[in-house]
């Protein structure tokens, strides 16, 4: 058999091997990421009748499609989220995670995809509390480990900050007048008032601060860059605005990145 024929066969075999390797690299052996979501943080992420729902659930679906990421959602409690990301139990988390310096020391964040802030909620019968300055000598409830807990703890003169692992417990205490106020995320408070407040809860005063949410991953996560590009893409093509309007009733006043 001539050397020329062997060379042609060798080249053909090499081409087939390269094609197989290329196919594997394009998704044949793509890892299925585990993405943590919170099981009770309406309207962002929550589990209802065994289904994962919320603005962040649908936003993540759009982001993952743009970034060509396969994934499974993993509902977790808020208290489990940071540990799950840092330990590698989940690869990423999209669960109303506020970007701040303390967290960035231990995890990585994507670019912000949602701007929000904290507000004060009181019982509808409460006439004494109209804003932050009226919380002196009052009992304030919120979720343990949240930025709201840290914020409330820094307000001078508060008698007690009571932390609960699930924010619904704090709301229940407020409805029953066992605490004077709740401090928490504005959108979550609005959702509670509309869906479970029974006409007994109101928001007083304005926004207490400004916060931004980001997708959280392990330090030096190789996925954050792709996620940032995907966030920009879903903003540009109108997907973000459509999802925002669906879940919050109106288009966003400002888009991520503006």
C-alpha positions in Angstrom: 0.0 0.0 0.0 1.5 3.4 -1.0 2.5 6.0 1.6 0.2 8.4 -0.2 -2.9 6.3 0.6 -1.8 5.9 4.2 -1.4 9.7 4.4 -4.9 10.3 3.0 -6.3 7.8 5.5 -4.4 9.4 8.4 -5.7 12.8 7.5 -9.2 11.5 7.2 -9.0 9.8 10.6 -7.6 13.0 12.2 -10.4 15.1 10.7 -13.0 12.7 12.3 -11.3 12.9 15.7 -11.2 16.7 15.6 -14.8 16.8 14.7 -15.8 14.6 17.6 -13.7 16.7 20.0 -15.3 19.8 18.7 -18.8 18.4 19.2 -18.0 17.5 22.7 -16.7 20.9 23.4 -19.9 22.5 22.1 -22.1 20.8 24.6 -21.8 17.0 24.2 -20.3 16.8 27.7 -21.6 20.1 29.0 -21.9 20.2 32.8 -25.4 20.7 34.2 -25.1 23.4 36.7 -26.9 23.4 40.1 -28.5 26.9 40.6 -29.8 27.8 44.0 -33.1 29.7 44.3 -34.9 30.7 47.5 -38.0 28.7 48.3 -39.9 31.6 49.7 -39.0 35.1 48.4 -42.0 36.3 46.4 -42.1 37.6 43.8 -38.5 36.9 43.0 -38.1 33.1 43.6 -40.5 30.8 45.3 -41.9 27.3 45.2 -45.6 26.7 44.8 -47.4 23.4 44.3 -44.0 21.8 43.5 -43.2 24.4 40.8 -40.5 27.0 40.8 -41.8 30.4 40.0 -40.9 34.1 40.1 -39.2 36.9 38.3 -35.7 35.6 39.0 -36.7 32.1 37.9 -37.8 33.3 34.5 -35.0 35.8 34.2 -32.5 33.1 34.9 -34.1 30.9 32.2 -33.5 33.7 29.7 -29.9 34.3 30.9 -29.0 30.6 30.7 -30.4 30.4 27.2 -28.2 33.3 26.1 -25.2 31.9 27.9 -25.8 28.3 26.6 -25.8 27.0 30.2 -27.6 23.8 31.2 -28.9 23.8 34.7 -31.2 22.4 37.4 -32.8 24.7 40.0 -32.3 23.8 43.6 -34.7 25.4 46.1 -33.0 26.3 49.4 -33.8 28.4 52.4 -32.1 31.8 52.6 -29.9 30.6 55.5 -28.5 27.8 53.3 -27.7 29.9 50.3 -24.2 31.3 51.0 -22.9 28.1 52.5 -24.2 26.1 49.5 -22.4 28.4 47.0 -19.1 28.5 49.0 -19.0 24.8 49.5 -19.9 23.9 45.9 -23.2 22.3 46.8 -24.6 24.6 44.1 -22.6 26.3 41.3 -24.6 29.5 41.3 -27.4 31.2 43.1 -30.1 33.7 41.9 -32.1 34.5 45.0 -32.3 38.2 45.8 -28.7 38.2 46.9 -27.6 41.8 47.7 -24.1 42.7 46.3 -22.0 44.2 49.1 -18.3 44.2 50.1 -18.7 41.7 53.0 -20.1 39.1 50.7 -17.7 39.8 47.8 -14.9 38.9 50.2 -16.2 35.3 50.0 -18.1 34.9 46.7 -18.2 36.3 43.2 -21.1 38.3 41.8 -22.4 39.1 38.4 -23.2 42.6 37.3 -26.4 43.9 39.0 -29.6 42.8 37.4 -32.1 44.4 39.9 -32.1 47.6 41.9 -34.2 47.7 45.1 -34.1 48.9 48.7 -35.5 48.4 52.2 -38.7 49.8 53.5 -40.6 49.8 56.9 -43.9 48.0 57.3 -46.2 48.5 60.2 -49.6 47.3 61.3 -52.4 49.4 59.7 -53.5 50.5 63.2 -50.1 51.9 64.1 -50.1 55.7 64.1 -46.8 56.2 65.9 -44.4 55.0 63.3 -44.1 57.2 60.1 -40.4 56.6 59.4 -37.0 55.5 60.6 -36.8 58.2 63.3 -39.9 56.8 65.0 -38.4 53.3 65.6 -36.7 54.3 68.9 -37.7 51.9 71.7 -39.6 49.8 69.2 -39.3 46.0 68.3 -38.4 45.4 64.7 -38.6 42.1 62.9 -36.8 40.9 59.8 -35.0 37.9 58.3 -31.9 36.6 60.1 -28.6 37.1 58.2 -30.1 39.5 55.7 -28.9 43.0 54.8 -32.2 44.2 56.4 -31.1 42.7 59.7 -27.8 44.5 59.5 -29.5 47.8 58.6 -32.1 47.5 61.4 -29.3 46.7 63.9 -27.6 49.9 63.1 -30.6 52.2 63.8 -30.0 54.0 67.0 -32.4 53.5 69.9 -34.3 50.4 68.7 -35.2 48.3 71.6 -34.8 44.9 69.8 -34.2 43.5 66.4 -35.9 40.0 66.1 -34.5 37.8 63.3 -36.5 35.0 61.8 -35.2 32.3 59.3 -38.2 32.9 57.1 -39.5 36.4 56.4 -43.1 35.1 56.6 -42.7 34.6 60.3 -41.7 38.2 60.7 -44.9 39.3 58.8 -47.0 37.0 60.9 -45.6 38.6 64.1 -46.5 42.0 62.7 -50.0 41.1 61.7 -50.5 39.8 65.3 -49.0 43.0 66.7 -46.3 41.0 68.4 -43.7 43.4 66.9 -43.9 47.1 66.0 -42.5 47.0 62.5 -40.8 44.9 59.8 -37.9 46.1 57.7 -37.3 44.2 54.4 -37.1 44.4 50.6 -39.6 46.8 49.1 -40.9 44.4 46.4 -41.3 41.6 48.8 -43.2 43.8 51.3 -45.5 45.0 48.5 -46.2 41.4 47.4 -47.0 40.4 51.0 -49.4 43.2 51.5 -51.2 42.4 48.2 -51.3 38.6 48.7 -51.3 37.7 52.4 -51.5 41.0 54.4 -55.3 40.7 54.9 -55.5 44.5 54.9 -53.5 44.6 58.2 -50.1 45.8 57.0 -48.9 49.1 55.4 -45.7 50.7 54.3 -44.6 53.9 56.0 -42.0 56.4 54.9 -39.8 56.1 51.9 -37.0 53.8 50.8 -34.4 53.5 53.5 -31.4 52.6 51.2 -30.5 51.4 47.8 -29.4 47.8 47.1 -28.6 45.7 44.0 -29.1 42.0 43.3 -26.6 39.9 41.4 -26.1 36.2 40.5 -23.7 34.7 43.0 -21.0 32.1 42.4 -17.8 30.8 43.9 -14.7 33.0 43.9 -13.2 33.0 40.5 -16.2 31.3 39.0 -15.7 30.7 35.3 -19.4 31.4 34.6 -19.7 35.0 35.8 -18.3 36.5 32.6 -20.8 34.6 30.4 -23.6 35.5 32.8 -22.7 39.2 32.5 -22.8 39.0 28.7 -26.1 37.3 28.9 -27.6 39.9 31.3 -26.6 42.6 28.8 -28.1 40.6 26.0 -31.5 40.1 27.6 -31.6 43.8 28.5 -30.8 44.7 24.9 -33.4 42.4 23.2 -36.3 43.5 25.5 -36.7 40.3 27.4 -35.7 41.9 30.7 -38.3 44.7 30.3 -41.0 42.2 29.4 -40.4 40.0 32.5 -40.1 43.0 34.7 -43.5 44.3 33.6 -45.0 40.8 33.9 -44.0 40.5 37.6 -44.0 44.1 38.8 -46.9 45.5 36.8 -44.9 48.2 34.9 -41.8 48.6 32.9 -38.6 49.4 34.8 -37.7 53.0 35.3 -34.1 52.2 34.7 -32.5 49.1 33.0 -29.5 47.2 34.4 -26.3 48.9 33.2 -27.8 52.3 32.7 
